[in-house]
């Protein structure tokens, strides 16, 4: 109860510099003569670990969630959460709270000096339930997720439980856990390490964390003020208030604004983070000093990843597996995609529905996604903070070109923002039909507005969520029957749905986005990715695609 009250206090309005603490509670596992056996132990109660635990619990798995701290939310940290993350959180039962509290935005502006180069809209088309992005302090997101955890008895959330040892077993992993009451042991079929960029579990398995550390430093200041700036992402190259460097401005809830300022690579962090030294920089940017600091931090870009995300029965997700620069909002969002990708696979393997090698496809899909995020993050970093005279000359030329040409604007890189990953995966069934458009196998399902047969409005992502956490067939009816296994859901659109109860594509956007004809169907994975698509599906073709997508 104390844990729940603390989380509710955070979610009802603590500022980002507050420390929301949870009490340590002794668990009966600590008094057992032999280690307790659990199907899954998740290490790290950040957004990734919390989301993964909720997803598994909703699928019927018992989860132990360990965190070595007793608190959430020191500083806003990650603030920018994508449409894909919000759709995932919808399935976890927390999407509405995130959006209601968050600052919704889709427009960004790029400036060079005092002049605007161009603007962009990340969600230019209508007919989506969720916005392109919200800005929300990470401690709010964690508080809402902890609230949800407390509603799920299948999750045992244990604060001040630090994993200090792991050892492989024939059928899982043995863990040694240190608490204020002393150590105890657990056995788990699988352990998922979501313990961040400084992952202790990564060191315990002896894994490398190879990559690049960029030398330029960046100052983050979250300031509380009343301002008339629009809710947009503003990025400057060589602004008049911070000559020769870059700057970023973003709005957060509670009249808090995120400001990022590029510093000299030789700047002394201990000096630069002092409020009396930060205040003049922010005042020059804003033109006034009527603000209060919520959080100040300095960081260097790091783009790194593990060689393998799966080490026997220990699986790595989020920053413990990969790390990118914060520009582009690819850190937390890619970690949430890790959780979404892994949860359904772990569930199927634990139930014996799929072979253990299905977990290997988590590494295949998410390591490739990490490589793509690192490439994009590195390109952004090289453009924002050139490492050589040649790179600096190229940037000056591109920025000059962007003042005059459209193709020059496309070359400007102020942080390419997170988009859903595309998987080249053995779980996909290759197209056997002709398609002019529509999401291909290995891509995430696009949303579209629908209506129930009674006229009530809904969205495709909600219709998919209502089918439960399983494979589902999205079909555009032609009056024919489709032979589906009992454990496969069905979202039928059109007037010819057998047995009635189909959805209406009143605006025609679902058909347009899926290149649909009567009889078109898509097999959706439990994470909302396309496993296969058919112009005229047969029971045999669907069964073969299900077998492949299940890892057999």
Rosetta blueprint (number, residue, H / E / L):
1 X L
2 X H
3 X H
4 X H
5 X H
6 X H
7 X H
8 X H
9 X H
10 X H
11 X H
12 X L
13 X L
14 X L
15 X L
16 X L
17 X L
18 X L
19 X L
20 X E
21 X E
22 X L
23 X L
24 X L
25 X L
26 X L
27 X L
28 X H
29 X H
30 X H
31 X H
32 X L
33 X L
34 X L
35 X L
36 X E
37 X E
38 X E
39 X E
40 X E
41 X E
42 X E
43 X E
44 X L
45 X L
46 X L
47 X H
48 X H
49 X H
50 X H
51 X H
52 X H
53 X H
54 X H
55 X H
56 X H
57 X H
58 X H
59 X L
60 X L
61 X L
62 X L
63 X E
64 X E
65 X E
66 X E
67 X E
68 X L
69 X L
70 X L
71 X E
72 X E
73 X L
74 X L
75 X L
76 X L
77 X L
78 X L
79 X L
80 X E
81 X E
82 X E
83 X H
84 X H
85 X H
86 X H
87 X H
88 X H
89 X H
90 X H
91 X H
92 X H
93 X L
94 X L
95 X H
96 X H
97 X H
98 X H
99 X H
100 X H
101 X H
102 X L
103 X E
104 X E
105 X E
106 X L
107 X E
108 X E
109 X E
110 X E
111 X E
112 X E
113 X L
114 X L
115 X E
116 X E
117 X E
118 X E
119 X E
120 X E
121 X E
122 X L
123 X L
124 X L
125 X L
126 X L
127 X L
128 X L
129 X L
130 X L
131 X L
132 X L
133 X E
134 X E
135 X E
136 X L
137 X L
138 X H
139 X H
140 X H
141 X H
142 X H
143 X H
144 X H
145 X H
146 X H
147 X H
148 X H
149 X H
150 X H
151 X L
152 X L
153 X L
154 X L
155 X E
156 X E
157 X E
158 X E
159 X E
160 X L
161 X L
162 X E
163 X E
164 X E
165 X E
166 X E
167 X E
168 X E
169 X E
170 X L
171 X L
172 X E
173 X E
174 X E
175 X E
176 X E
177 X E
178 X E
179 X E
180 X L
181 X L
182 X E
183 X E
184 X E
185 X E
186 X E
187 X E
188 X E
189 X E
190 X E
191 X E
192 X E
193 X E
194 X L
195 X L
196 X L
197 X L
198 X L
199 X L
200 X H
201 X H
202 X H
203 X H
204 X H
205 X L
206 X L
207 X L
208 X L
209 X L
210 X E
211 X E
212 X E
213 X E
214 X E
215 X E
216 X E
217 X E
218 X E
219 X E
220 X E
221 X E
222 X E
223 X E
224 X E
225 X L
226 X L
227 X L
228 X L
229 X L
230 X L
231 X L
232 X L
233 X E
234 X E
235 X E
236 X E
237 X E
238 X L
239 X L
240 X L
241 X L
242 X L
243 X L
244 X L
245 X L
246 X E
247 X E
248 X E
249 X E
250 X E
251 X E
252 X E
253 X L
254 X L
255 X L
256 X E
257 X E
258 X E
259 X E
260 X E
261 X E
262 X E
263 X E
264 X L
265 X L
266 X L
267 X L
268 X L
269 X H
270 X H
271 X H
272 X H
273 X L
274 X L
275 X H
276 X H
277 X H
278 X H
279 X H
280 X H
281 X H
282 X H
283 X H
284 X H
285 X H
286 X H
287 X L
288 X L
289 X L
290 X L
291 X L
292 X E
293 X E
294 X E
295 X E
296 X E
297 X E
298 X E
299 X E
300 X E
301 X E
302 X E
303 X E
304 X E
305 X E
306 X L
307 X L
308 X L
309 X L
310 X E
311 X E
312 X L
313 X L
314 X E
315 X E
316 X E
317 X L
318 X H
319 X H
320 X H
321 X L
322 X E
323 X E
324 X L
325 X L
326 X L
327 X L
328 X L
329 X L
330 X L
331 X H
332 X H
333 X H
334 X H
335 X H
336 X H
337 X H
338 X H
339 X H
340 X H
341 X H
342 X H
343 X H
344 X H
345 X H
346 X H
347 X H
348 X H
349 X H
350 X H
351 X H
352 X L
353 X L
354 X L
355 X L
356 X L
357 X L
358 X H
359 X H
360 X H
361 X H
362 X H
363 X H
364 X H
365 X H
366 X H
367 X H
368 X H
369 X H
370 X H
371 X H
372 X H
373 X H
374 X H
375 X H
376 X H
377 X H
378 X H
379 X H
380 X H
381 X H
382 X H
383 X H
384 X H
385 X L
386 X L
387 X L
388 X L
389 X H
390 X H
391 X H
392 X H
393 X H
394 X H
395 X H
396 X H
397 X H
398 X H
399 X H
400 X H
401 X H
402 X H
403 X L
404 X L
405 X L
406 X H
407 X H
408 X H
409 X H
410 X H
411 X H
412 X L
413 X L
414 X L
415 X L
416 X L
417 X L
418 X L
419 X L
420 X L
421 X L
422 X L
423 X L
424 X L
425 X L
426 X L
427 X L
428 X L
429 X L
430 X L
431 X L
432 X L
433 X L
434 X L
435 X L
436 X L
437 X L
438 X L
439 X L
440 X L
441 X L
442 X L
443 X L
444 X E
445 X L
446 X L
447 X L
448 X L
449 X E
450 X E
451 X E
452 X L
453 X L
454 X L
455 X L
456 X L
457 X E
458 X E
459 X E
460 X H
461 X H
462 X H
463 X H
464 X H
465 X H
466 X H
467 X L
468 X L
469 X L
470 X L
471 X L
472 X E
473 X E
474 X E
475 X E
476 X E
477 X L
478 X L
479 X L
480 X L
481 X L
482 X L
483 X L
484 X L
485 X L
486 X L
487 X L
488 X L
489 X E
490 X E
491 X E
492 X E
493 X E
494 X L
495 X L
496 X L
497 X L
498 X L
499 X L
500 X L
501 X L
502 X L
503 X E
504 X E
505 X L
506 X L
507 X L
508 X L
509 X H
510 X H
511 X H
512 X H
513 X H
514 X L
515 X L
516 X L
517 X L
518 X L
519 X L
520 X L
521 X E
522 X E
523 X E
524 X E
525 X L
526 X L
527 X L
528 X L
529 X E
530 X E
531 X E
532 X E
533 X E
534 X E
535 X L
536 X L
537 X L
538 X L
539 X H
540 X H
541 X H
542 X H
543 X H
544 X H
545 X H
546 X H
547 X H
548 X H
549 X H
550 X L
551 X L
552 X L
